[in-house]
Amino acid sequence: MKVWVVGCVLLFLLVEFYQWAKGFILPLPIYIFAGALLSIASNYSQDMSNLFARNEQVDQTASLTDIPDILTAETAITSLEAADQKIVKSYQIRRFCRIAMS
C-alpha cells in the first residue's frame, strides 16, 4: 500500500513539474546572454587575443594546381562550331525518330 501512495505522489509531482516547466518562459535578454556565454565557452580553448588581434598575417589556404585555360577567339570559334554540330545532330536524330514513329 505504501508503494502505491509513494508512486502516486511521485507521479503527481512529475506531472506538476512538467506543467510548470512547459509554461516557463525566459525573457529575450537572458537568451542572448546565455548564447554569448555559450559561444565564449565553446571557443575557450582558443586564445581570446586572436579575436581582437590586428595586423595578423593570413596563411594561404588554397593554391592553384593547374593554370586555367584562357579562352581565345580560335577556341571560342571551334567550341561554337562543335556545339552547332551537336545541335544539328540531335535535331536530325529527333526528326528521324519522329518519321520512324509515324
C-alpha positions in Angstrom: 0.0 0.0 0.0 2.8 2.4 0.8 4.4 1.7 -2.6 1.2 2.8 -4.3 1.0 6.0 -2.3 4.6 6.9 -3.0 4.2 6.0 -6.7 1.1 8.2 -7.0 2.7 11.1 -5.1 5.8 10.9 -7.4 3.7 10.7 -10.5 1.7 13.8 -9.3 4.9 15.7 -8.6 6.3 14.8 -12.0 3.2 15.9 -13.8 3.1 19.2 -11.9 6.8 19.9 -12.6 6.2 19.1 -16.3 3.3 21.6 -16.5 5.3 24.2 -14.7 8.4 23.7 -17.0 6.1 23.7 -20.1 4.8 27.2 -19.2 8.1 28.6 -18.0 9.4 31.3 -20.4 12.6 33.2 -20.1 12.9 36.8 -21.3 14.9 37.5 -24.5 17.9 39.2 -22.8 18.5 36.1 -20.9 18.6 34.0 -24.1 21.0 36.5 -25.6 23.3 36.4 -22.6 23.2 32.6 -22.5 24.1 32.5 -26.2 27.0 34.8 -25.6 28.2 32.7 -22.7 27.8 29.5 -24.8 29.9 30.9 -27.6 32.6 32.0 -25.3 32.7 28.7 -23.5 32.8 26.7 -26.8 35.8 28.8 -28.0 37.6 28.9 -24.7 40.4 26.7 -25.9 41.3 29.3 -28.5 43.2 32.4 -27.3 40.8 35.3 -26.9 43.5 37.7 -28.0 43.2 36.2 -31.5 39.7 37.6 -31.7 40.9 41.2 -31.4 44.3 40.9 -33.0 45.4 43.4 -35.7 48.0 43.2 -38.5 47.8 39.5 -38.4 49.2 37.6 -41.4 46.7 35.3 -43.0 48.0 32.0 -44.1 47.3 30.9 -47.6 44.8 28.0 -47.5 44.4 27.3 -51.2 46.7 27.3 -54.2 46.3 26.8 -57.9 47.5 23.4 -59.1 46.8 23.9 -62.8 47.0 27.1 -64.9 43.5 27.7 -66.2 43.0 27.8 -70.0 42.4 31.2 -71.4 39.6 31.4 -73.9 40.9 32.8 -77.1 39.0 33.7 -80.3 40.1 30.5 -82.0 39.0 28.2 -79.2 35.7 30.0 -78.9 35.0 29.6 -82.6 35.9 25.9 -82.6 33.8 25.4 -79.4 30.8 27.1 -81.1 31.3 25.0 -84.3 31.3 21.8 -82.2 28.2 22.9 -80.3 26.4 23.7 -83.6 27.3 20.3 -84.9 25.9 18.6 -81.8 22.7 20.6 -82.1 22.3 19.7 -85.7 22.9 16.0 -85.0 20.4 16.0 -82.1 17.8 17.7 -84.4 18.4 15.1 -87.1 18.1 12.2 -84.6 14.8 13.7 -83.3 13.5 14.2 -86.8 14.4 10.6 -87.8 12.7 9.2 -84.7 9.5 11.2 -85.4 9.5 9.9 -89.0 10.1 6.3 -87.9 7.4 6.5 -85.2 4.7 7.7 -87.7 
